[in-house]
Amino acid sequence: MNDLLPYVIFGVTAGAIYGLSAMGLVLTYKTSGLFNFGHGAVSAAAAFVFYSLHVEKGMPWPLAVLVVAAVFGPIAGLLLERMAAVLADVPVTYKIAGTVGLLVGLRGLIELIYGPEAKTLAPFLPQGTAFSVDGVRVTVENLITVGVGVAAAVGLYVLFRVSKLGVAMRGAVDDSMLLDMTGYDPAFVRRISWMIGGVFAAVSGVLFASAQGQLDVDVLSLLVVQAFGAAAIGRFASLPLAFIGGIGIGVVQKLVSQQVVDYPALTGLDLNVPFLALFAILLFTPRGKLVEVGRSVKSRAVPVSRFRVRTRVAGYGLALAVLLAIPTLVGAKQPVWNLAMAQVLLFLSLGLLVRVSGQISLCQVGFAAVGAAAFGHLLGRGVPWLPALLIAGLITIPVGAFVAIPAIRLSGLYLALATFGFGVFLAQFFYTKDYMFGFGQKLQTHRPAGFESEERYYYVLLAVAIVGSLVVAVVERSRLGRLLRALSDSPTALVTLGVSTTVTLVLVFCLSAAMAGVSGAMYAGLFGSVGGFAFPFTASLIALAVLTISGRATIPAAFVAPVLLYVVPAYLEGERTGSAIQALFGFSAIVAAAASQGGLDRWFGARAVASADRRRGPAGLAGNLPGRKPRPRTTRARTAVTSA
């Protein structure tokens, strides 16, 4: 028992931070209906602000913590409440894309300001011994961390159970219109909730940075990932259970880390305890216990093209001609174009899920990694290039079918969480195994005979991208495509017609996984070797954010997205251009998500009406006085009012 006691103490300390972060996450989700995937990025931003104040400016740590908690946290919460308001009337797919955009945008902004290198942060909390348990030292830092978490949990419990504001917060979840009738402004209640959530995010970020001893934007941005499992234990509704779940996950994580030392095959299992808990709870909790907060919003139909068929054919022909001419136009930038072309199939597979079937996947790059690993192993065993490519796609299909299991019983937010947890588990546990990439190893790959040069391999990539585009086009126009669109619009109606949604879901996930697997294999051929480092799970988040801003048509967006992601930064000079582009992509994804249901059209319409009233001036106001005939608005203003 004495051997395990230090791990229990460390686990409780880490778990208190997880629980604190999870409570902020659950609180804002309960009161606004928006599950914030960018919660960890806010924690990272707070930790870097603390670093600037304490390390760079020399501010005493208590004052720096106070500034971060009392100033940065509430301001961040108010800004996030505005984001939640503009995303309130969009489908859950775009809500997820918007908050993922926040994660990507803040991550890029932090790297732009502070650089990509990790910053060293010496422990600032007192390190002295508070007391000992069976010879195991418990530090003052441990007590402060756990005390902050417990105080926050108790404070929230009392707030919700005793105060009028807490009752109003619960009312904002149950029925905001009824709450409004009692005299409480639901918007005000939501702002308070987001401000409290911002404070929790800020404090947990600072505490986590202190425990790590350094500030790494990737680690801190994904702090919320550790909180996902804790929030799931609380079923995304109970604040006390979320905190207790955080403690439990922290303890189990540390105990597992002590046990797996003697079992190399289980290396990395301790890091994935939160995701295993998340995946298990989502998979085995009865459906009635997992109800999404907020009203359901259907996606707007993809607008019909205003161009005639002949015009569209001419446009596609021109685009194809440009793509064929790329090797003669780009010169030394050819490798970048090859990289973009290798990703077209990945974005096609993601678009097939998100745009056509209305499903969500945050593990698409994980599918590509499976395909790349299979491709490398097949080539190493002497399998010819083309059969190896096709078999790599086929090997990825069972993985897609496995991910389809939670899709059968989950949708929207919970499906996104399940796929994200699976993607993280795949990257942190399976990548280092010999049957994938191996620990610190690279799989050797090669290009097809006769197409070794960059220019010739580009045409191979283009041919595969065109074949993938034709497959997606055929699916969209086939019976399967109609079933997928019906699945996105109304699964219940599809069931009443006697169609099995289970078969449809499995088919679309298997097809999407196979396409992503082939994309990973094509990507593996770019460099002559490939490793797991080329497929970070964060890339799935970036892919969704970039796809969101690349247009609503599935096939054109699949070509635009990789050009934005890889080609555009290559033509821009600057040491931190990549970080600036990433920040731009992330924040643009929020705008695109908010505009998905015509929100920007309504906003511009209202501004047009207000502008027209200001231009009329006193004459326009006089026209509305008693005894005067109202002056008619212009056609443009009247149209704007109608659209609003």
ZAMARGU-4260 file (C-alpha; in steps of 0.2 Angstrom, whole numbers, plus 5000, padded with zeros to 4 digits):
<rodrens>
0) 5000/5000/5000 | 5014/5012/5004 | 5021/5009/4986 | 5004/5015/4979 | 5001/5030/4991
5) 5012/5042/4982 | 5003/5039/4966 | 4986/5041/4975 | 4992/5058/4981 | 4998/5063/4964
10) 4982/5057/4956 | 4971/5067/4968 | 4981/5083/4964 | 4980/5080/4946 | 4962/5075/4947
15) 4957/5091/4956 | 4963/5101/4941 | 4954/5089/4929 | 4938/5091/4940 | 4940/5110/4941
20) 4941/5111/4922 | 4926/5099/4919 | 4915/5109/4931 | 4918/5124/4921 | 4914/5114/4905
25) 4898/5107/4911 | 4892/5123/4919 | 4893/5132/4902 | 4886/5118/4893 | 4871/5116/4905
30) 4866/5135/4904 | 4870/5138/4885 | 4869/5121/4876 | 4886/5124/4868 | 4899/5111/4872
35) 4916/5121/4871 | 4930/5111/4863 | 4940/5127/4865 | 4939/5127/4884 | 4957/5120/4885
40) 4963/5133/4873 | 4956/5146/4885 | 4966/5138/4899 | 4981/5138/4889 | 4979/5157/4885
45) 4977/5160/4904 | 4993/5151/4908 | 5003/5161/4895 | 4995/5177/4902 | 5001/5172/4919
50) 5018/5168/4912 | 5019/5186/4905 | 5014/5194/4921 | 5024/5183/4933 | 5040/5178/4924
55) 5042/5192/4911 | 5035/5207/4920 | 5041/5201/4938 | 5023/5202/4946 | 5022/5192/4962
60) 5013/5176/4959 | 4998/5179/4970 | 4994/5196/4961 | 4997/5187/4944 | 4985/5173/4949
65) 4972/5186/4955 | 4973/5196/4938 | 4971/5180/4928 | 4957/5174/4938 | 4948/5190/4941
70) 4951/5199/4925 | 4956/5188/4911 | 4944/5174/4916 | 4928/5184/4917 | 4933/5194/4901
75) 4936/5177/4892 | 4919/5171/4898 | 4910/5186/4891 | 4918/5184/4874 | 4913/5166/4874
80) 4895/5170/4879 | 4894/5181/4863 | 4901/5166/4853 | 4888/5155/4861 | 4874/5167/4857
85) 4879/5168/4838 | 4880/5149/4838 | 4864/5145/4847 | 4854/5144/4831 | 4865/5133/4820
90) 4865/5114/4819 | 4876/5104/4832 | 4888/5100/4818 | 4892/5118/4815 | 4892/5122/4834
95) 4906/5109/4836 | 4915/5116/4821 | 4914/5133/4828 | 4921/5128/4845 | 4934/5118/4837
100) 4938/5133/4827 | 4941/5142/4843 | 4953/5129/4849 | 4963/5130/4833 | 4962/5149/4832
105) 4968/5152/4850 | 4982/5139/4848 | 4988/5148/4833 | 4987/5165/4841 | 4997/5159/4856
110) 5010/5152/4845 | 5010/5168/4835 | 5013/5178/4851 | 5024/5167/4861 | 5032/5156/4848
115) 5030/5137/4846 | 5043/5132/4859 | 5038/5127/4876 | 5042/5139/4890 | 5049/5134/4907
120) 5039/5139/4922 | 5047/5136/4939 | 5034/5130/4952 | 5027/5145/4961 | 5016/5138/4974
125) 5025/5133/4991 | 5034/5117/4990 | 5036/5114/5008 | 5029/5098/5017 | 5012/5101/5025
130) 5012/5084/5033 | 5016/5066/5029 | 5006/5050/5027 | 5015/5034/5031 | 5031/5043/5026
135) 5024/5050/5010 | 5026/5069/5009 | 5011/5079/5005 | 5016/5097/5000 | 5008/5113/5002
140) 5006/5114/4983 | 4996/5098/4984 | 4984/5105/4997 | 4982/5122/4988 | 4977/5113/4972
145) 4965/5101/4980 | 4958/5114/4991 | 4954/5126/4976 | 4945/5112/4967 | 4935/5107/4983
150) 4931/5125/4987 | 4925/5127/4969 | 4914/5112/4969 | 4906/5116/4986 | 4904/5134/4981
155) 4895/5129/4965 | 4884/5117/4974 | 4879/5130/4987 | 4876/5142/4973 | 4864/5131/4963
160) 4855/5124/4978 | 4853/5140/4989 | 4855/5156/4980 | 4842/5164/4968 | 4855/5166/4955
165) 4858/5147/4955 | 4840/5143/4954 | 4839/5155/4939 | 4854/5146/4931 | 4845/5129/4932
170) 4829/5138/4925 | 4840/5144/4910 | 4843/5126/4906 | 4825/5120/4909 | 4815/5134/4901
175) 4823/5151/4897 | 4806/5158/4891 | 4798/5154/4908 | 4813/5161/4917 | 4811/5177/4907
180) 4793/5178/4914 | 4799/5178/4932 | 4809/5194/4929 | 4826/5186/4926 | 4835/5190/4910
185) 4841/5173/4903 | 4855/5182/4893 | 4862/5189/4910 | 4861/5172/4918 | 4871/5164/4904
190) 4884/5178/4905 | 4887/5175/4923 | 4888/5156/4919 | 4901/5159/4906 | 4911/5171/4917
195) 4912/5158/4930 | 4917/5145/4917 | 4930/5157/4911 | 4937/5159/4929 | 4937/5140/4931
200) 4946/5138/4914 | 4959/5151/4919 | 4963/5144/4936 | 4964/5126/4930 | 4976/5132/4916
205) 4988/5140/4928 | 4987/5126/4941 | 4990/5113/4927 | 5005/5123/4920 | 5013/5124/4937
210) 5011/5105/4939 | 5019/5102/4922 | 5033/5114/4925 | 5032/5121/4908 | 5020/5129/4896
215) 5017/5119/4880 | 5003/5126/4869 | 4998/5109/4863 | 4998/5101/4881 | 4988/5115/4888
220) 4976/5117/4874 | 4971/5099/4876 | 4969/5100/4895 | 4950/5100/4892 | 4953/5083/4884
225) 4957/5076/4901 | 4941/5084/4907 | 4930/5075/4894 | 4931/5059/4904 | 4927/5068/4920
230) 4912/5077/4912 | 4906/5061/4905 | 4906/5053/4922 | 4894/5067/4927 | 4884/5064/4912
235) 4888/5081/4906 | 4875/5088/4919 | 4881/5085/4937 | 4894/5097/4943 | 4898/5087/4959
240) 4900/5071/4949 | 4911/5079/4936 | 4923/5085/4950 | 4922/5067/4958 | 4925/5060/4941
245) 4940/5071/4939 | 4948/5065/4955 | 4944/5047/4951 | 4952/5048/4933 | 4967/5057/4941
250) 4970/5043/4953 | 4967/5028/4941 | 4978/5037/4928 | 4993/5037/4941 | 4990/5020/4947
255) 4990/5013/4929 | 5006/5022/4926 | 5014/5013/4940 | 5008/4996/4934 | 5012/4997/4916
260) 5030/4999/4918 | 5033/4981/4918 | 5022/4978/4903 | 5029/4986/4887 | 5013/4981/4877
265) 5003/4993/4888 | 5014/5008/4887 | 5003/5023/4885 | 4988/5016/4893 | 4989/5028/4908
270) 4988/5043/4896 | 4972/5036/4889 | 4962/5033/4905 | 4951/5048/4902 | 4947/5043/4884
275) 4943/5025/4889 | 4931/5032/4902 | 4923/5044/4890 | 4921/5030/4876 | 4915/5017/4888
280) 4902/5029/4896 | 4896/5035/4879 | 4895/5018/4873 | 4886/5009/4888 | 4875/5023/4895
285) 4857/5021/4891 | 4851/5033/4877 | 4839/5042/4888 | 4852/5047/4900 | 4862/5056/4887
290) 4851/5070/4881 | 4859/5085/4872 | 4856/5102/4879 | 4848/5116/4868 | 4836/5115/4854
295) 4838/5105/4838 | 4842/5114/4822 | 4841/5107/4805 | 4855/5111/4792 | 4850/5122/4778
300) 4850/5113/4761 | 4865/5115/4750 | 4859/5129/4738 | 4856/5124/4720 | 4869/5131/4709
305) 4863/5146/4699 | 4874/5141/4684 | 4867/5131/4670 | 4874/5113/4667 | 4884/5118/4652
310) 4892/5133/4662 | 4896/5121/4677 | 4904/5108/4665 | 4914/5122/4657 | 4920/5128/4675
315) 4925/5110/4680 | 4934/5108/4663 | 4944/5124/4666 | 4948/5119/4684 | 4954/5102/4678
320) 4965/5111/4665 | 4973/5122/4678 | 4976/5107/4689 | 4985/5098/4675 | 4996/5113/4671
325) 5001/5115/4689 | 5018/5106/4687 | 5023/5118/4673 | 5018/5133/4683 | 5024/5131/4701
330) 5042/5126/4699 | 5051/5123/4716 | 5034/5123/4725 | 5029/5107/4717 | 5031/5097/4734
335) 5019/5108/4742 | 5006/5105/4729 | 5009/5087/4730 | 5006/5088/4749 | 4989/5097/4746
340) 4984/5085/4732 | 4987/5070/4744 | 4975/5077/4756 | 4960/5079/4744 | 4954/5062/4747
345) 4955/5065/4766 | 4944/5080/4764 | 4932/5071/4752 | 4930/5058/4766 | 4927/5071/4779
350) 4914/5080/4768 | 4905/5064/4764 | 4902/5062/4783 | 4899/5080/4788 | 4891/5088/4772
355) 4881/5073/4765 | 4876/5062/4780 | 4876/5075/4794 | 4888/5065/4805 | 4903/5071/4813
360) 4921/5064/4814 | 4935/5070/4824 | 4947/5055/4821 | 4948/5056/4802 | 4967/5058/4802
365) 4968/5043/4813 | 4960/5033/4798 | 4973/5040/4787 | 4987/5034/4799 | 4980/5017/4799
370) 4980/5017/4780 | 4998/5024/4780 | 5004/5011/4792 | 4996/4997/4782 | 5003/5003/4766
375) 5021/5004/4773 | 5020/4986/4780 | 5013/4980/4764 | 5027/4988/4754 | 5040/4981/4766
380) 5033/4963/4762 | 5036/4966/4744 | 5018/4969/4739 | 5017/4980/4723 | 5012/4998/4724
385) 4995/4998/4717 | 4988/4982/4727 | 4996/4989/4743 | 4987/5005/4740 | 4970/4997/4738
390) 4973/4984/4752 | 4978/4999/4764 | 4961/5006/4760 | 4952/4989/4764 | 4962/4987/4780
395) 4955/5004/4786 | 4937/4998/4783 | 4935/4988/4799 | 4942/5003/4809 | 4928/5013/4801
400) 4915/5000/4806 | 4921/5000/4824 | 4919/5019/4825 | 4902/5017/4817 | 4897/5007/4833
405) 4894/5023/4844 | 4887/5032/4828 | 4873/5019/4828 | 4867/5025/4846 | 4875/5042/4847
410) 4873/5058/4836 | 4879/5076/4836 | 4889/5081/4851 | 4891/5064/4859 | 4897/5056/4842
415) 4910/5070/4841 | 4916/5066/4858 | 4917/5048/4855 | 4926/5050/4838 | 4938/5062/4846
420) 4942/5051/4861 | 4945/5036/4849 | 4957/5047/4838 | 4967/5052/4854 | 4967/5034/4860
425) 4973/5028/4843 | 4987/5041/4842 | 4993/5040/4860 | 4992/5021/4862 | 4993/5012/4845
430) 5005/5023/4835 | 5020/5016/4845 | 5016/4998/4843 | 5025/4987/4830 | 5010/4983/4820
435) 5008/5002/4816 | 5023/5013/4816 | 5033/5007/4831 | 5041/5017/4844 | 5053/5029/4837
440) 5053/5020/4820 | 5049/5025/4802 | 5041/5014/4789 | 5050/5014/4772 | 5039/5018/4757
445) 5041/5022/4739 | 5032/5029/4724 | 5026/5019/4709 | 5039/5014/4696 | 5041/5027/4683
450) 5033/5041/4694 | 5047/5044/4706 | 5049/5063/4702 | 5039/5076/4710 | 5030/5081/4694
455) 5025/5063/4689 | 5020/5058/4706 | 5008/5074/4706 | 4999/5066/4692 | 4996/5050/4701
460) 4990/5060/4716 | 4978/5070/4704 | 4972/5054/4696 | 4967/5047/4713 | 4959/5063/4719
465) 4948/5063/4703 | 4943/5045/4706 | 4938/5049/4723 | 4928/5064/4717 | 4919/5053/4705
470) 4915/5041/4719 | 4908/5055/4730 | 4898/5062/4715 | 4891/5045/4711 | 4886/5042/4730
475) 4878/5059/4731 | 4867/5055/4716 | 4863/5037/4721 | 4850/5030/4732 | 4864/5029/4746
480) 4866/5048/4744 | 4847/5051/4746 | 4847/5040/4761 | 4862/5049/4769 | 4853/5066/4766
485) 4838/5059/4774 | 4848/5053/4788 | 4855/5070/4791 | 4837/5078/4789 | 4827/5066/4799
490) 4833/5049/4805 | 4816/5045/4813 | 4807/5048/4796 | 4819/5037/4788 | 4815/5023/4801
495) 4797/5025/4798 | 4800/5021/4779 | 4807/5004/4784 | 4825/5009/4780 | 4839/5003/4792
500) 4849/5018/4799 | 4861/5006/4806 | 4866/4999/4789 | 4867/5016/4782 | 4878/5023/4795
505) 4890/5008/4794 | 4891/5010/4775 | 4895/5029/4776 | 4908/5027/4790 | 4917/5012/4781
510) 4917/5021/4764 | 4924/5037/4773 | 4937/5027/4782 | 4943/5018/4766 | 4945/5035/4757
515) 4955/5042/4772 | 4966/5026/4772 | 4970/5028/4754 | 4974/5047/4757 | 4986/5042/4771
520) 4994/5029/4760 | 4997/5042/4746 | 5003/5054/4759 | 5016/5041/4765 | 5023/5040/4748
525) 5028/5059/4748 | 5043/5057/4759 | 5050/5039/4757 | 5046/5035/4775 | 5032/5039/4787
530) 5029/5039/4806 | 5015/5042/4818 | 5022/5060/4821 | 5014/5064/4804 | 4997/5060/4810
535) 4994/5070/4826 | 4976/5069/4832 | 4975/5088/4833 | 4976/5088/4814 | 4958/5081/4813
540) 4952/5096/4822 | 4961/5108/4810 | 4954/5098/4795 | 4937/5101/4801 | 4940/5120/4804
545) 4947/5122/4787 | 4933/5112/4779 | 4921/5123/4787 | 4927/5139/4778 | 4930/5130/4761
550) 4913/5131/4755 | 4897/5120/4756 | 4899/5110/4740 | 4908/5093/4745 | 4919/5091/4730
555) 4925/5109/4727 | 4928/5111/4746 | 4939/5096/4746 | 4951/5104/4734 | 4950/5121/4741
560) 4953/5115/4759 | 4971/5108/4757 | 4976/5122/4746 | 4971/5134/4760 | 4980/5123/4773
565) 4996/5119/4764 | 4999/5129/4748 | 4994/5147/4754 | 5006/5147/4769 | 5020/5141/4758
570) 5019/5157/4747 | 5019/5168/4762 | 5035/5173/4770 | 5038/5175/4788 | 5044/5166/4803
575) 5027/5163/4811 | 5016/5164/4796 | 5010/5146/4799 | 5004/5151/4816 | 4995/5167/4809
580) 4987/5156/4796 | 4981/5144/4808 | 4974/5157/4819 | 4965/5165/4804 | 4958/5148/4799
585) 4951/5145/4817 | 4942/5161/4819 | 4936/5161/4802 | 4928/5144/4806 | 4918/5152/4820
590) 4912/5165/4807 | 4907/5152/4794 | 4898/5141/4807 | 4888/5156/4813 | 4884/5161/4795
595) 4879/5143/4791 | 4860/5146/4794 | 4860/5164/4787 | 4864/5173/4803 | 4876/5185/4794
600) 4862/5189/4781 | 4850/5193/4795 | 4863/5204/4803 | 4868/5213/4787 | 4849/5215/4784
605) 4846/5224/4801 | 4861/5235/4798 | 4855/5240/4781 | 4838/5245/4788 | 4846/5255/4802
610) 4858/5263/4789 | 4843/5268/4778 | 4834/5276/4793 | 4849/5286/4798 | 4851/5292/4780
615) 4833/5298/4780 | 4837/5308/4796 | 4823/5319/4803 | 4812/5317/4787 | 4812/5299/4790
620) 4807/5301/4808 | 4794/5314/4804 | 4786/5302/4792 | 4782/5291/4807 | 4774/5305/4817
625) 4755/5305/4820 | 4746/5313/4806 | 4759/5310/4793 | 4759/5296/4781 | 4774/5284/4784
630) 4787/5285/4771 | 4790/5268/4762 | 4807/5260/4764 | 4817/5256/4749 | 4816/5239/4741
635) 4833/5234/4748 | 4828/5238/4765 | 4811/5230/4764 | 4820/5214/4757 | 4832/5214/4771
640) 4818/5215/4784 | 4809/5201/4775 | 4825/5190/4776 | 4828/5194/4794
</rodrens>
